[in-house]
Amino acid sequence: MGNVIDWATRSRTLRLAYLFRGEYHDAGEVLREVYWCGPRTRTGSGLTLPVPIAPSLASRGISPEPKVWEARLSDCTYDVGLGGLAAEMMVLGDCTFNVTIQGGPEEGDKDGDEEGSLLLDCTTGRWRNKHATLWLYDLDTGDHQIVMAGFFDRNPTSITASGFEITIASGPFQAARPFHTQRFPNGVNDWRTPADWSQATGSASTWYPNEFAISPFLRGRQVGKIYGTGYADMGWRELIPYGRTPEPSGSSNHYFVYCHVSFQRNCFVHSIWHENGKSTESPLEAIEHIHSWSDLDTPQTFDQPNPLNGPTGTCLRFKVADVTSTEFRWWQAPYPRIFAMVSGPDNGQLSDLVDDVWRLEWANPYMNDRLGGLFAVLQDVVSNIDLWGTNALADFEAQNPLTAIGLHTAVQALVPDKLQPEGGSDFAYMRPPSMRGVLQDLAGAFGFDIVQRFDPAVDNWRLWPVWRPRNVDKPLHLCGPEHLANSRRPDVVQSDDPDGFYANTIEITGPDRNAPPAADNIEPPQAGGVVASYLNGYELAYSKEVLNVHGDRKFNRWNHFNAAGNTGYANQYLGPEQAQPQRSIRAVHGVRSFEMQLGETLAYDIRGVNPATGQIRHLHFNYDNQTVEVKTNLADHTGPRGHRVRGQDESMPEYTAETALEKDIMEK
């Protein structure tokens, strides 16, 4: 079969078909495959073609051998969108079509049922969450491309004697896919002290416990990831003690206690607070210890690589007194706790402070590039699944608009910020935050969107992070009447604030922050997250608006480089975005606009249509009619002078969207 469809050159004469392959189980638990095509007005009774192999099919051993594609499909539409500006990540795309039952095999008998009867299977079979793939196919050239490699969103619906409706959904991952945390063990039976363990002063054994124990309230907890540098009121996390050993000097009244920090390697602990278990008061008295390289009795962070000697990843050793009644027996009532201010790893690279004799690695607090840069974090968040498009992150970094306006792209976050589930139990289980929620929060903190696009390099759909357009951006697509489905009677609707997003007085809230623990409260208290109150003076003064339209924005989990960074971003990015006029355009385009993808920029050169650059936020494809409805949200290009529209001023040159945008930028 051919190449990816060239929409620009084929638009005038294109005869477009769609091919569908699906799997389901019939009532007898038999796995069945269907190969269908449509619309019947263009495919006749059907097609005989090889299966266009997509990576998702090849990985399951499906071959490209020729198949008979029955012409059963009609009214095929594909709908994908980002929603309003309050949303930063696209939802699953939905493809819906009708299936004709007539003409299917009705023969055969299996236990009195009509095996192979499509009418029977659509009413009793199990289709939901089974594999489904849809391609577009150029009937003249054989060129094709995949629309989605997804799954049946539900079983067949709207069933009649003549047909039924199918919906398939597609996305790089399902919305509920959990963020990757790791579960701390329920017990200590798999750990042991090294055979050459010794209590001698200076021995490597002082970095391994000879007694193991876990608090019953911390067994089975889910431990999340650490990003960026902990400081001031950010980066406090509860640690999990797992063992202890006597001080090497032989004194019986001091112990080293070992705690697990993160399954990530090369994190760092700056300081800790732990409760005094001797106290009978409630709350327990808390004691602070601060790291010092010159004093090994202070908290020392190290990497523990051996799964036989305790939990792997970043661990902590600190010294406590243990006289007749223990101060820190975390496995016994009243179960004292420990909290630490932590920083994330150095982009996943180990420190060079390695001691081969001790068989472990020190963690270095002075790394210059901890895993806190936006682009490295994006890669790490989805490091265990192949989601990003070809060169998507490199292009995203190259187009970074934040540095030019003085904003950093460093973040600090604990994801999640607490051991889960809160409260705990012996065999506790929690559902980590969703991957979608984590990515959407990150996008909301920096003013970009995460969209699904077709990636020709892998012949499949992938994720792309895209910056939201500003009023100085030129459009990727400049469309005139010839791009519309009907150029004589353009189907264009211009709206103002269709999502109710506009406000001119905005309270912007960042992530909740933790104040440091205190002697009478080991749990770091929640500090307020309000970082800015944005007032749009231009709207209130120049436009003579008489009402304060109140709104609010919130970005969760992800702090900017520091508290001032949160405030700076809110004032320079989030506030102005919401306080600009919220104009939107919906237009029905012809097939040449099938190349458009979510998040791209678009402007119109059509008389009477706002010429400002907008971002494509919604696409609705109709494959039978070969049209696509495009919704764009505009970045405000008006400013105090506003735009002049072609025909209003005869002294101005003939208007084009490109020259108008250049002029507007120069005036500003």
Secondary structure, DSSP 8 states (H G I E B T S, - for coil): ---S--HHHHTTT--EEEEEEEEEE-TTS-EEEEEEEE-HHHHTTEEEEE----HHHHTTT----EEEEEE-EEEEEEEEE--STT--B---EEEEEEEE-TTS-----BTTB-TT-HHHHHHHSB-TT-EEEEEEEETTT--EEEEEEEEESSS-BS--SSEEEEEEEE-SS-TT-B---EE--S-STT----TT---STT-GGGGS-SEE---TTTTT-EE-EEES--BTTB-EEE-EEEEEEE-TT--TTEEEEEEEEESSSS-EEEEEEEE-TT--SSS--EEEEE--TT-TTS-EEEEE--TTSS--EEEEEEEEE--SS-S--TTSTT---EEEEEE--BTTB--S-EETTTTEEE--TT-SS-TTBHHHHHHHHTTTS--B-TTHHHHHHHT--TGGGT---BEEEEESSS-BSTT--TT------BHHHHHHHHHHHHTEEEEEEEETTTTEEEEEEEE---TT---SEEE-GGGBS-SSS--EEEEE-TTS---SEEEEE---EE---BTTB-S--EE--EEEEEE-HHHHHTT---S--EEEEE--S-EESSHHHHHHHIIIIIHHHHHS--EEEEEEE-GGGGG--TT-EEEE--TTS--S-EEEEEEEEETTTTEEEEEEEE----TTT----TTS-TTS----HHHHHHHHHHH-
